[in-house]
């Protein structure tokens, strides 16, 4: 497919987003086409990795060699057919612009899948190793397989990150992605999605759209588990779930 979007791309939502200052943006939320994976990789490496909490506390964004190593790892992970990704692009004059301005990714987990450490073998840089250790130890506080057992479900969409380009902050992308996840789950027969809320904005957006916290850990206790210091502005971190059967009141958006 060319860089011009076509009808082959599934469009999940079109809308106009507004900032508090009144500026407006016409956007389109689109399922990521496979031939845009390299563009999506670039977007993740420039907009997500340098700013997301687990990357920052591992030190990964601050080491050039670690960034190069992780880029290769992420490129491989993006090819996983169990990964579902959406991107948001601006729409002008009835044309969808090619540049990605926001994105959302989820990993499909099936009940009974073997629980495995997602740390790739033969990592060379300390920061990349630390990143995967941090993710593993954090996720083990509320393991997805145990969540699935608790709610007696067979499939689950595990969060892989909502990302907004820093030049487009303030338009409420997290709120809309949190809502659209419900539509994705409903259309694919997945009863639940879940995510650790590692940013104040994403937590507020999730709670406004029907997500529910099921586990919480204080910042101080999390620091002990991860063996790193964390920004003191957030006192605790929650694992929230989107239970499709409980959110009919959010059917119109």
Secondary structure by P-SEA (a helix, b strand, c coil): ccccccccccccbbbbbbcccbbbbbbbbbcccccaaaaaaaaaacccccccaaaaaacccccaaaaaaaaaaaaaaaacccbbbbbbbbbcccccccccccbbbbbbbccccccccccccccccaaaaaaaaaaaaaaacccaaaaaaaacccbbbbbccccccccccccaaaaaaaaaaaaaaaaacccccccccccaaaaaaaaaacccccccccaaaaaaaaccccccccccccccccccccccccccc
